[in-house]
Amino acid sequence: MSNNSPDDSRESLYLSINSISSLAITSDDFFKNLDFPQEFLASLHQALESGHLIDTIIVSGVDNKKIPAHKIVLSVCSPFFNAMFNSDMKENREKEVTINEVDGETLQLLINYCYCGLININEDNVERILSTACRFQMSNVVSACSNFLGKQLHFSNAIGFKVFAEQQSCSDLYEISLKFVESNFMEIYQKSEEFLQLSVEQLGNLLKNNDINVISEEDVFKALIKWISFTDDRKQYISTLLPLVKLQLLSPAFIADQVETYCTTLETQKMLLDAYKYKLIPERRDHSNNLSIPRKSTVGKLLCLGGMDHNKGTTNIESYDLRENKWELLKSMPTRRLQFGCALYMDKLIIVGGRDGLKTLNSVDAVDLQTMNFTSLSSPMATSRHGLAVALLKNALYAIGGHDGWSYINTVERLDLTTKTWSFVAPMQTMRSTCGVAVYDEKLYVIGGRESSICHRTVECYDPHLNKFSFKAPMNRRRGGVAACAHRNFIYVFGGYDLPVSNPQCQRTNSIERYDPITDTWTLIANLEVGRDSIGVGVLGNYILAVGGFNGTEYSKSVERYDPEKNQIEALKPLNFPRAGSCIVKIRNDQLSGCSNESFFSIQQQSVTTIRRTSSFRNAQLNSSFYDYSV
């Protein structure tokens, strides 16, 4: 028998346990049972099955099914039950709690989920589970049901899912189904029976949505008329719904042939008159009015062609969709072509001049937007030129200035797009390369650019009727590598450098200037996020997009959207590939498919995948270590 006292035994036991613990962990470590979550859930489920510590009975209101549960478990998994069981509500004091408008099967599935984290979702129960999970605020189950239903979306059921989600206040499913309806609006209004069952309020919400994916505003009007024509009593809603169609953006012929028939009241006839005024008196247009702002899907797309990068020239085209705010890589060009000019004529991209990396070119090529066939014009320009500006004016294409590989030039050549022949027109008064060009009031405005060691702030205007260039008011900043575009009643210029980039004092500006041709004045109006030159610019809807550029050390992927009405700049989705000096061309939505197979040019060469152009650099070999791309 031991002579130790009970206290000694306890101390011995304590010391023994401490000794084991000290062997198991140190003061810096903690034991973690990796199986604890599963073991804990299994124990909870076992307690539920055995009825151990049950403290509430949940009763389904539809079929009176009674389901035992633990308040603490339900409270942890559902904010609905947490509020119920942690308050002075009578349900907290009662043994049985009835949940109205819920069936026993659905209630059982959701309570079981609280104990095991598993739930069977199928086509037969998903709507009931989603409705009840929304009520119980069980967000994970709501997301699972929304994702399940999202995979079942079809043009025939999308509107029903959207209405159901709205009724249940289920934001996840509502966003998924709304996006599907927006993206597939054409097929839905043309084929879906659910579309015809919409209430006037529901249809109104769709028609005023600027994100619906339509080819043109005509489709919005056709959707309205299809709904109106479904029953005779709907004609009374014409006056309510017609203002949601952007009549100002319809062609006068469409208004006369299609819309006027339905405008039999004074109110609707006034809408027609306003639409005609918008067409006839452009100087009085209110561009801030929502009815004059085109829907995102109808503004077309921007193509970004080529550009200079760290590999001395990219060989791809990217396409930008404003509604999706997304750049998509289209094709890649098999050969290099740098510093060319580009313009859209009919359904062909016309590519003029540039460099192949070894020599300056005078050739003119084109790409059919449907077939991507690459063709060449049998009659080239008289002068080889890179760093040129290109513009379309009155069925003619102009190749302006540039560099011929030896010197800066001021000559301008004109391509007659009917006869496909080149001729010289009056030269500029100043030698210019990497200048900007904009077309306004049937005149060409040639802006900035570089000549040898000088960057210009001067502007020359070409009048084709007089065949003469004349100076206009100069810009506030010297700008070589400048980007220019016309939008409504003004001309805008973006970025550029004040000295040739080989000069260590060269500075790149982030400023935007606006030119008023009526008053012949320039105004500094806004700043881009980062100063850069060789930006690509294009007009898309009510906005001007500034794409890529070079900041002195890096080629940029950034894309910024300038809103002239608000004088605000917003960052958009960046390019997939950084580039500077790319050509930006706006096309219609239908021009990437359905184009004519007839070749605009005479000699078909090969099938290509893209077009490209870079910013500007000297006529050096491609393996040179440095390029002065401001030439």
C-alpha positions as CSV (number, residue, x, y, z in Angstrom):
1,M,0.0,0.0,0.0
2,S,1.3,3.4,-0.8
3,N,2.1,5.9,2.0
4,N,1.2,8.9,-0.3
5,S,-1.6,11.1,0.8
6,P,-4.6,11.9,-1.5
7,D,-3.0,15.3,-2.2
8,D,0.2,13.6,-3.3
9,S,-1.7,11.3,-5.6
10,R,-3.5,14.2,-7.2
11,E,-0.2,16.1,-7.5
12,S,1.4,13.0,-9.0
13,L,-1.5,12.6,-11.5
14,Y,-1.2,16.3,-12.4
15,L,2.5,16.0,-12.9
16,S,2.0,12.9,-15.0
17,I,-0.6,14.6,-17.3
18,N,1.6,17.7,-17.6
19,S,4.5,15.5,-18.5
20,I,2.5,13.8,-21.3
21,S,1.2,17.1,-22.5
22,S,4.7,18.5,-22.6
23,L,5.7,15.6,-24.8
24,A,2.7,16.2,-27.1
25,I,3.0,19.9,-27.7
26,T,5.3,22.8,-26.9
27,S,4.4,26.2,-25.7
28,D,4.5,27.4,-29.3
29,D,2.3,24.7,-30.8
30,F,-1.4,23.8,-30.7
31,F,-3.0,20.4,-31.4
32,K,-5.5,20.6,-34.2
33,N,-7.9,17.7,-35.0
34,L,-8.3,17.9,-38.7
35,D,-11.4,15.6,-38.5
36,F,-13.1,17.8,-35.9
37,P,-15.6,19.6,-38.4
38,Q,-16.8,16.3,-39.7
39,E,-16.9,14.7,-36.3
40,F,-18.8,17.7,-34.9
41,L,-21.4,17.6,-37.7
42,A,-21.8,13.8,-37.3
43,S,-22.4,14.3,-33.6
44,L,-25.0,17.0,-34.3
45,H,-26.8,14.8,-36.7
46,Q,-26.7,11.9,-34.3
47,A,-28.2,14.2,-31.6
48,L,-31.0,15.1,-34.0
49,E,-31.7,11.5,-34.9
50,S,-31.8,10.4,-31.3
51,G,-33.8,13.4,-30.2
52,H,-31.2,14.4,-27.7
53,L,-31.5,17.9,-26.3
54,I,-34.2,18.8,-28.8
55,D,-35.7,22.2,-27.8
56,T,-38.0,23.1,-30.7
57,I,-40.4,21.6,-33.2
58,I,-40.6,23.3,-36.6
59,V,-44.0,22.7,-38.3
60,S,-44.7,23.1,-42.0
61,G,-47.7,25.3,-42.6
62,V,-48.7,23.5,-45.9
63,D,-49.0,19.9,-44.7
64,N,-48.4,20.2,-40.9
65,K,-45.2,18.1,-40.9
66,K,-43.4,18.3,-37.5
67,I,-39.6,18.4,-37.6
68,P,-37.5,18.4,-34.3
69,A,-34.5,20.6,-34.2
70,H,-32.1,22.5,-32.0
71,K,-32.5,26.3,-31.7
72,I,-28.8,26.9,-31.6
73,V,-28.1,25.0,-34.8
74,L,-30.9,26.7,-36.7
75,S,-29.8,30.1,-35.4
76,V,-26.3,29.6,-36.6
77,C,-27.3,28.6,-40.1
78,S,-30.2,31.0,-40.6
79,P,-30.5,34.7,-39.8
80,F,-34.3,34.2,-39.9
81,F,-34.2,31.7,-37.1
82,N,-31.5,33.6,-35.2
83,A,-33.8,36.6,-35.0
84,M,-36.7,34.4,-34.0
85,F,-34.9,32.5,-31.2
86,N,-32.9,35.5,-29.8
87,S,-35.8,37.9,-29.2
88,D,-39.0,38.2,-27.2
89,M,-41.0,36.8,-30.1
90,K,-43.6,34.3,-29.0
91,E,-42.0,31.6,-31.2
92,N,-39.0,31.6,-28.8
93,R,-41.2,30.6,-25.9
94,E,-43.3,28.0,-27.7
95,K,-42.4,24.4,-28.2
96,E,-43.8,24.2,-31.7
97,V,-43.2,26.9,-34.4
98,T,-45.3,26.9,-37.5
99,I,-43.8,28.2,-40.8
100,N,-46.6,29.2,-43.1
101,E,-46.6,28.6,-46.8
102,V,-43.8,26.0,-46.6
103,D,-44.2,22.3,-47.3
104,G,-42.8,19.6,-45.1
105,E,-40.4,18.1,-47.7
106,T,-38.7,21.4,-48.4
107,L,-38.5,22.3,-44.7
108,Q,-37.0,18.9,-43.9
109,L,-34.3,19.3,-46.6
110,L,-33.3,22.8,-45.3
111,I,-33.2,21.7,-41.6
112,N,-31.1,18.6,-42.5
113,Y,-28.8,21.0,-44.4
114,C,-28.2,22.8,-41.2
115,Y,-26.8,19.6,-39.6
116,C,-24.8,18.1,-42.5
117,G,-24.2,20.9,-45.1
118,L,-25.7,18.8,-47.8
119,I,-28.9,19.3,-49.8
120,N,-30.3,17.6,-52.9
121,I,-31.3,20.2,-55.5
122,N,-33.2,19.0,-58.6
123,E,-35.6,20.4,-61.2
124,D,-38.6,19.3,-59.2
125,N,-37.7,21.0,-55.9
126,V,-35.3,23.9,-56.8
127,E,-38.0,26.6,-56.9
128,R,-39.5,25.6,-53.6
129,I,-36.0,25.3,-52.0
130,L,-35.0,28.7,-53.4
131,S,-38.1,30.4,-52.2
132,T,-37.8,29.0,-48.7
133,A,-34.0,29.6,-48.5
134,C,-34.6,33.2,-49.5
135,R,-37.1,33.5,-46.6
136,F,-34.7,31.9,-44.2
137,Q,-31.8,34.0,-45.5
138,M,-29.6,31.0,-46.1
139,S,-27.3,32.6,-48.6
140,N,-25.2,29.6,-49.6
141,V,-28.3,27.6,-50.5
142,V,-29.7,30.6,-52.4
143,S,-26.5,30.8,-54.4
144,A,-26.5,27.0,-55.1
145,C,-30.2,27.2,-56.3
146,S,-29.5,30.3,-58.4
147,N,-26.5,28.6,-60.1
148,F,-28.6,25.5,-60.8
149,L,-31.4,27.5,-62.4
150,G,-28.8,29.7,-64.2
151,K,-27.7,26.5,-66.1
152,Q,-31.3,25.8,-67.1
153,L,-31.8,29.3,-68.6
154,H,-33.3,29.3,-72.1
155,F,-35.0,32.0,-74.2
156,S,-38.3,30.2,-73.5
157,N,-38.0,30.5,-69.7
158,A,-35.6,33.3,-68.9
159,I,-38.4,35.9,-68.3
160,G,-40.2,33.6,-66.0
161,F,-37.1,33.0,-64.0
162,K,-36.5,36.7,-63.8
163,V,-40.0,37.4,-62.6
164,F,-39.8,34.6,-60.1
165,A,-36.5,35.9,-58.7
166,E,-38.0,39.4,-58.4
167,Q,-41.0,38.1,-56.5
168,Q,-38.8,36.1,-54.1
169,S,-36.3,39.0,-53.7
170,C,-33.6,36.7,-54.8
171,S,-30.9,39.0,-56.0
172,D,-28.5,36.2,-57.2
173,L,-31.0,34.6,-59.6
174,Y,-32.4,38.0,-60.6
175,E,-29.0,39.2,-61.8
176,I,-28.3,35.9,-63.6
177,S,-31.6,35.9,-65.4
178,L,-31.6,39.6,-66.1
179,K,-28.2,39.3,-67.8
180,F,-29.5,36.4,-69.9
181,V,-32.6,38.3,-70.9
182,E,-30.4,41.4,-71.8
183,S,-28.0,39.3,-73.8
184,N,-30.6,37.3,-75.7
185,F,-33.3,39.9,-76.1
186,M,-33.6,39.5,-79.8
187,E,-34.4,35.7,-79.6
188,I,-36.6,36.2,-76.6
189,Y,-38.9,38.9,-78.2
190,Q,-39.0,37.0,-81.5
191,K,-39.7,33.4,-80.1
192,S,-40.7,33.4,-76.4
193,E,-44.3,33.1,-75.3
194,E,-43.3,34.5,-72.0
195,F,-42.5,37.8,-73.7
196,L,-46.1,38.2,-74.8
197,Q,-47.3,37.6,-71.2
198,L,-45.3,40.5,-69.7
199,S,-47.3,43.2,-67.9
200,V,-47.0,46.7,-69.2
201,E,-44.8,47.6,-66.3
202,Q,-42.4,44.7,-66.9
203,L,-42.2,45.4,-70.6
204,G,-41.5,49.1,-69.9
205,N,-38.6,48.1,-67.6
206,L,-37.1,46.1,-70.4
207,L,-37.6,48.7,-73.2
208,K,-35.9,51.4,-71.1
209,N,-32.9,49.2,-70.4
210,N,-29.9,50.5,-72.3
211,D,-28.1,47.1,-71.9
212,I,-30.5,45.0,-73.9
213,N,-28.7,43.4,-76.8
214,V,-30.2,44.6,-80.1
215,I,-28.8,45.2,-83.5
216,S,-30.5,48.5,-83.9
217,E,-33.2,50.7,-82.2
218,E,-35.6,49.3,-84.9
219,D,-35.6,46.0,-83.0
220,V,-36.8,47.7,-79.8
221,F,-39.8,49.2,-81.8
222,K,-40.5,45.8,-83.4
223,A,-40.6,44.2,-79.9
224,L,-43.0,46.8,-78.7
225,I,-45.3,46.3,-81.6
226,K,-45.3,42.5,-81.3
227,W,-46.4,42.9,-77.6
228,I,-49.0,45.5,-78.5
229,S,-50.5,43.4,-81.3
230,F,-50.9,40.3,-79.1
231,T,-54.3,41.6,-77.8
232,D,-56.6,44.4,-79.0
233,D,-56.8,46.0,-75.5
234,R,-53.0,46.7,-75.5
235,K,-53.2,49.5,-78.1
236,Q,-54.1,51.9,-75.2
237,Y,-50.5,51.5,-74.0
238,I,-48.8,53.0,-77.1
239,S,-48.6,56.4,-75.5
240,T,-47.0,54.9,-72.4
241,L,-44.5,52.7,-74.1
242,L,-43.5,54.5,-77.3
243,P,-41.5,57.2,-75.3
244,L,-39.2,54.3,-74.3
245,V,-38.1,53.8,-77.9
246,K,-35.4,56.1,-79.0
247,L,-37.2,57.5,-82.0
248,Q,-34.5,60.1,-82.6
249,L,-32.1,57.3,-83.5
250,L,-34.4,55.7,-86.1
251,S,-34.0,56.5,-89.7
252,P,-36.6,59.0,-91.2
253,A,-37.6,56.3,-93.7
254,F,-38.3,53.8,-90.9
255,I,-40.3,56.4,-88.9
256,A,-42.4,57.2,-92.0
257,D,-42.9,53.6,-93.0
258,Q,-43.2,51.8,-89.7
259,V,-43.8,54.2,-86.8
260,E,-46.3,56.7,-88.1
261,T,-49.0,54.0,-88.5
262,Y,-49.2,53.6,-84.7
263,C,-49.1,57.3,-83.9
264,T,-52.8,58.3,-83.9
265,T,-53.0,60.6,-80.8
266,L,-51.7,64.1,-80.4
267,E,-49.2,62.8,-77.8
268,T,-47.6,60.3,-80.1
269,Q,-47.7,62.7,-83.1
270,K,-45.7,65.1,-81.0
271,M,-43.1,62.4,-80.4
272,L,-42.8,62.0,-84.1
273,L,-42.4,65.7,-84.6
274,D,-39.6,65.8,-82.0
275,A,-37.9,62.9,-83.8
276,Y,-38.0,64.7,-87.1
277,K,-36.7,67.9,-85.6
278,Y,-33.8,65.9,-84.1
279,K,-32.9,64.8,-87.6
280,L,-33.4,68.1,-89.4
281,I,-31.9,70.5,-86.9
282,P,-28.7,68.8,-85.5
283,E,-27.4,72.0,-83.9
284,R,-30.4,71.9,-81.5
285,R,-29.9,68.4,-80.3
286,D,-29.8,67.7,-76.6
287,H,-27.2,65.0,-76.3
288,S,-27.7,64.6,-72.6
289,N,-31.3,63.4,-73.2
290,N,-31.5,59.7,-72.7
291,L,-33.5,59.3,-75.9
292,S,-30.5,60.5,-77.9
293,I,-28.0,58.2,-76.1
294,P,-27.8,55.0,-78.2
295,R,-28.0,51.6,-76.5
296,K,-24.6,50.0,-75.9
297,S,-25.2,47.2,-78.3
298,T,-26.2,49.5,-81.2
299,V,-23.1,51.6,-81.2
300,G,-21.0,49.0,-83.0
301,K,-17.5,47.8,-82.0
302,L,-14.0,49.3,-82.1
303,L,-11.2,47.4,-83.8
304,C,-7.7,48.0,-82.5
305,L,-5.2,47.1,-85.2
306,G,-1.5,46.5,-84.6
307,G,0.7,48.8,-82.7
308,M,4.3,49.0,-81.4
309,D,5.2,46.8,-78.4
310,H,8.3,45.5,-76.7
311,N,8.6,42.9,-79.5
312,K,8.9,45.7,-82.0
313,G,5.3,45.3,-83.3
314,T,2.3,43.3,-82.4
315,T,0.5,41.3,-85.1
316,N,-3.1,41.1,-83.9
317,I,-6.5,42.8,-84.0
318,E,-8.6,43.2,-80.9
319,S,-12.3,44.0,-80.9
320,Y,-14.1,46.0,-78.1
321,D,-17.7,45.5,-77.1
322,L,-19.1,48.4,-75.1
323,R,-22.0,46.5,-73.6
324,E,-19.8,43.7,-72.4
325,N,-16.9,46.1,-71.6
326,K,-14.6,43.5,-73.1
327,W,-11.7,43.2,-75.5
328,E,-11.7,40.1,-77.7
329,L,-8.7,38.9,-79.7
330,L,-9.9,38.4,-83.3
331,K,-7.0,37.3,-85.5
332,S,-3.3,37.6,-86.0
333,M,-1.5,38.8,-89.1
334,P,1.2,36.5,-90.5
335,T,3.5,39.4,-91.6
336,R,4.6,42.6,-90.0
337,R,3.3,45.9,-91.2
338,L,4.1,49.0,-89.0
339,Q,3.1,52.6,-88.9
340,F,0.4,52.3,-91.6
341,G,-2.8,54.2,-91.8
342,C,-6.2,52.5,-91.9
343,A,-9.8,53.5,-92.7
344,L,-13.1,51.7,-93.2
345,Y,-14.7,51.9,-96.6
346,M,-18.0,49.9,-97.1
347,D,-17.1,46.6,-95.5
348,K,-13.4,46.7,-96.2
349,L,-10.5,47.8,-94.0
350,I,-8.1,49.8,-96.2
351,I,-4.5,49.7,-95.1
352,V,-2.2,52.3,-96.5
353,G,1.6,52.6,-96.5
354,G,3.7,51.9,-93.4
355,R,6.8,49.8,-93.0
356,D,7.5,46.1,-93.2
357,G,10.5,46.5,-90.9
358,L,13.0,46.8,-93.7
359,K,11.6,49.5,-96.0
360,T,8.9,52.2,-96.2
361,L,5.9,51.0,-98.2
362,N,3.6,52.6,-100.8
363,S,1.3,49.7,-101.2
364,V,-2.4,49.6,-100.3
365,D,-4.1,46.5,-98.9
366,A,-7.5,45.6,-97.6
367,V,-9.2,43.0,-95.4
368,D,-12.7,41.8,-96.0
369,L,-14.3,41.7,-92.6
370,Q,-16.3,38.6,-93.3
371,T,-13.8,36.4,-95.1
372,M,-10.6,38.0,-93.7
373,N,-9.2,37.7,-97.3
374,F,-6.2,40.0,-97.8
375,T,-6.1,41.8,-101.1
376,S,-3.9,44.5,-102.7
377,L,-4.6,47.4,-104.9
378,S,-2.8,47.1,-108.3
379,S,-2.0,50.9,-108.2
380,P,0.1,51.9,-105.2
381,M,0.7,55.4,-103.9
382,A,3.3,57.5,-105.8
383,T,5.2,58.1,-102.5
384,S,6.3,55.5,-99.9
385,R,5.3,56.8,-96.5
386,H,5.1,55.7,-92.9
387,G,3.9,57.6,-89.9
388,L,1.2,59.0,-92.2
389,A,-2.4,60.1,-91.4
390,V,-5.3,58.6,-93.3
391,A,-8.9,59.8,-93.6
392,L,-12.0,59.2,-95.7
393,L,-13.8,62.2,-97.2
394,K,-16.5,62.2,-99.9
395,N,-15.8,58.8,-101.4
396,A,-12.0,59.4,-101.4
397,L,-9.2,58.4,-99.2
398,Y,-6.4,60.8,-98.3
399,A,-2.9,59.8,-97.3
400,I,-1.3,62.8,-95.5
401,G,2.3,63.6,-94.8
402,G,4.5,61.1,-93.0
403,H,8.1,60.0,-93.6
404,D,9.5,58.4,-96.8
405,G,12.4,56.7,-95.1
406,W,14.7,59.6,-95.8
407,S,12.9,62.8,-94.9
408,Y,9.6,64.3,-93.6
409,I,7.1,65.1,-96.3
410,N,4.2,67.5,-96.7
411,T,2.6,65.9,-99.8
412,V,-1.0,64.5,-99.8
413,E,-2.3,61.8,-102.1
414,R,-5.9,61.1,-102.9
415,L,-7.4,57.7,-103.7
416,D,-10.6,57.9,-105.8
417,L,-12.5,54.9,-104.4
418,T,-14.6,54.7,-107.6
419,T,-11.8,54.6,-110.2
420,K,-9.3,53.2,-107.7
421,T,-6.6,55.6,-108.9
422,W,-4.3,57.9,-106.9
423,S,-3.6,61.6,-107.6
424,F,-1.7,64.3,-105.7
425,V,-3.7,67.2,-104.2
426,A,-2.3,70.5,-102.8
427,P,0.5,69.9,-100.3
428,M,0.4,71.0,-96.7
429,Q,2.4,74.1,-95.8
430,T,4.3,72.2,-93.2
431,M,6.2,68.9,-93.2
432,R,4.5,66.5,-90.7
433,S,4.8,62.9,-89.5
434,T,2.8,61.3,-86.7
435,C,0.2,64.0,-86.9
436,G,-3.5,63.6,-86.1
437,V,-6.3,64.1,-88.6
438,A,-10.0,64.6,-88.2
439,V,-12.9,65.2,-90.6
440,Y,-15.3,67.9,-89.8
441,D,-17.8,69.8,-92.1
442,E,-16.4,68.1,-95.2
443,K,-12.9,69.3,-94.5
444,L,-9.7,67.7,-93.3
445,Y,-8.0,69.1,-90.1
446,V,-4.4,68.0,-89.9
447,I,-3.1,68.6,-86.4
448,G,0.4,68.7,-84.7
449,G,3.0,66.1,-85.6
450,R,6.7,66.2,-85.9
451,E,9.3,67.6,-88.4
452,S,12.9,66.7,-87.7
453,S,13.7,68.2,-84.2
454,I,10.4,70.2,-83.9
455,C,7.0,69.1,-82.7
456,H,4.2,71.2,-84.0
457,R,1.2,72.9,-82.4
458,T,0.0,74.2,-85.7
459,V,-3.2,73.1,-87.5
460,E,-3.9,73.0,-91.2
461,C,-7.4,72.7,-92.8
462,Y,-7.9,71.2,-96.2
463,D,-10.9,72.3,-98.3
464,P,-11.4,69.8,-101.2
465,H,-13.5,72.3,-103.1
466,L,-10.7,74.8,-103.1
467,N,-7.9,72.2,-103.1
468,K,-6.1,74.3,-100.6
469,F,-4.6,74.0,-97.1
470,S,-5.0,77.0,-94.7
471,F,-3.8,77.5,-91.1
472,K,-6.1,77.5,-88.2
473,A,-5.6,78.5,-84.6
474,P,-2.7,76.5,-83.0
475,M,-3.1,74.2,-80.1
476,N,-2.1,75.1,-76.6
477,R,0.6,72.4,-76.5
478,R,3.1,71.1,-79.0
479,R,2.2,67.5,-79.8
480,G,4.0,64.9,-81.9
481,G,2.5,61.4,-81.8
482,V,-0.9,63.0,-81.3
483,A,-4.3,61.4,-81.6
484,A,-7.3,63.3,-83.0
485,C,-11.0,62.7,-83.7
486,A,-14.1,64.7,-84.5
487,H,-17.2,64.2,-82.3
488,R,-20.4,66.2,-82.9
489,N,-19.4,69.9,-83.1
490,F,-15.8,69.7,-81.9
491,I,-12.4,68.2,-82.6
492,Y,-10.5,66.5,-79.8
493,V,-6.8,65.7,-79.4
494,F,-5.2,63.4,-76.9
495,G,-1.7,63.1,-75.5
496,G,1.5,63.4,-77.5
497,Y,5.1,64.6,-76.8
498,D,6.5,68.1,-77.0
499,L,10.0,67.1,-78.4
500,P,11.3,64.1,-80.4
501,V,11.5,61.1,-78.1
502,S,15.3,60.9,-78.7
503,N,15.6,64.3,-76.9
504,P,16.2,63.7,-73.1
505,Q,14.0,66.8,-72.4
506,C,11.0,65.1,-74.1
507,Q,7.8,65.2,-72.0
508,R,4.6,63.3,-72.7
509,T,1.4,65.1,-71.9
510,N,-1.8,63.7,-70.4
511,S,-3.9,66.6,-71.5
512,I,-6.9,66.7,-73.8
513,E,-7.7,69.7,-76.0
514,R,-10.9,70.6,-77.7
515,Y,-11.2,72.7,-80.9
516,D,-14.3,74.6,-81.8
517,P,-14.3,75.1,-85.6
518,I,-16.9,77.8,-85.4
519,T,-14.9,80.1,-83.1
520,D,-11.5,78.8,-84.2
521,T,-10.3,78.3,-80.6
522,W,-8.6,75.6,-78.6
523,T,-9.4,74.7,-74.9
524,L,-7.6,72.5,-72.5
525,I,-10.5,70.4,-71.0
526,A,-9.3,67.3,-69.2
527,N,-6.4,65.0,-68.3
528,L,-5.8,61.3,-68.9
529,E,-4.5,59.3,-65.9
530,V,-1.0,59.0,-67.4
531,G,0.8,61.1,-70.0
532,R,1.5,59.2,-73.1
533,D,1.9,59.5,-76.9
534,S,0.8,57.4,-79.8
535,I,-2.7,56.8,-78.3
536,G,-5.3,55.2,-80.5
537,V,-8.7,57.1,-80.4
538,G,-12.1,56.2,-81.6
539,V,-15.7,57.3,-81.1
540,L,-18.2,54.8,-79.7
541,G,-21.7,56.0,-79.0
542,N,-21.5,59.2,-76.9
543,Y,-17.9,58.5,-75.8
544,I,-14.3,58.8,-77.1
545,L,-12.0,56.0,-76.2
546,A,-8.3,56.5,-75.7
547,V,-6.5,53.2,-76.3
548,G,-3.0,52.2,-75.3
549,G,0.0,54.5,-75.9
550,F,3.6,54.8,-74.7
551,N,4.5,56.6,-71.5
552,G,8.3,56.7,-72.1
553,T,9.1,53.4,-70.4
554,E,6.1,51.1,-71.0
555,Y,3.7,50.3,-73.8
556,S,0.2,50.6,-72.3
557,K,-2.8,48.3,-72.1
558,S,-5.0,50.9,-70.5
559,V,-8.2,52.1,-72.1
560,E,-10.0,55.3,-70.9
561,R,-13.4,56.6,-71.8
562,Y,-14.0,60.3,-72.1
563,D,-17.5,61.6,-71.8
564,P,-17.7,65.0,-73.6
565,E,-21.1,65.8,-72.0
566,K,-19.9,65.4,-68.4
567,N,-16.2,66.1,-69.2
568,Q,-15.3,63.0,-67.2
569,I,-12.8,60.2,-67.8
570,E,-13.4,56.6,-66.7
571,A,-11.1,53.6,-66.9
572,L,-12.4,50.7,-69.0
573,K,-11.4,47.0,-69.4
574,P,-7.7,47.1,-70.6
575,L,-6.4,45.6,-73.8
576,N,-5.2,42.0,-73.9
577,F,-1.9,43.2,-75.3
578,P,0.0,46.5,-74.6
579,R,0.6,48.6,-77.6
580,A,1.1,52.2,-78.9
581,G,0.2,53.8,-82.1
582,S,-2.5,51.3,-83.0
583,C,-5.1,52.1,-85.7
584,I,-8.6,52.4,-84.2
585,V,-11.6,51.7,-86.5
586,K,-15.3,51.7,-85.7
587,I,-17.4,49.1,-87.3
588,R,-21.1,48.2,-87.2
589,N,-22.1,45.1,-85.3
590,D,-23.0,43.3,-88.5
591,Q,-19.8,44.0,-90.3
592,L,-17.8,41.1,-88.8
593,S,-20.2,38.8,-90.6
594,G,-22.5,39.0,-93.5
595,C,-20.2,41.2,-95.6
596,S,-20.0,40.9,-99.3
597,N,-17.6,38.3,-100.8
598,E,-16.9,40.6,-103.7
599,S,-13.3,41.8,-103.5
600,F,-12.9,45.6,-103.5
601,F,-9.3,45.2,-104.8
602,S,-8.2,43.5,-107.9
603,I,-5.4,41.1,-106.8
604,Q,-6.3,38.6,-104.2
605,Q,-3.2,37.4,-102.3
606,Q,-3.8,35.3,-99.3
607,S,-6.2,34.6,-96.4
608,V,-5.1,36.6,-93.3
609,T,-6.1,36.9,-89.8
610,T,-5.3,40.4,-88.7
611,I,-3.9,43.8,-89.4
612,R,-1.4,45.8,-87.5
613,R,0.3,49.1,-87.2
614,T,2.7,50.5,-84.7
615,S,3.3,54.0,-83.3
616,S,6.3,55.5,-85.1
617,F,10.0,54.8,-85.3
618,R,12.9,55.3,-87.7
619,N,13.5,53.4,-90.9
620,A,16.0,51.0,-89.1
621,Q,16.4,47.2,-89.2
622,L,14.0,45.3,-87.0
623,N,17.0,43.9,-85.0
624,S,18.1,47.4,-84.0
625,S,18.3,48.0,-80.3
626,F,16.6,51.3,-80.4
627,Y,13.8,53.0,-82.4
628,D,12.9,56.6,-82.5
629,Y,9.2,55.9,-83.0
630,S,8.3,59.6,-83.2
631,V,9.4,59.8,-86.9
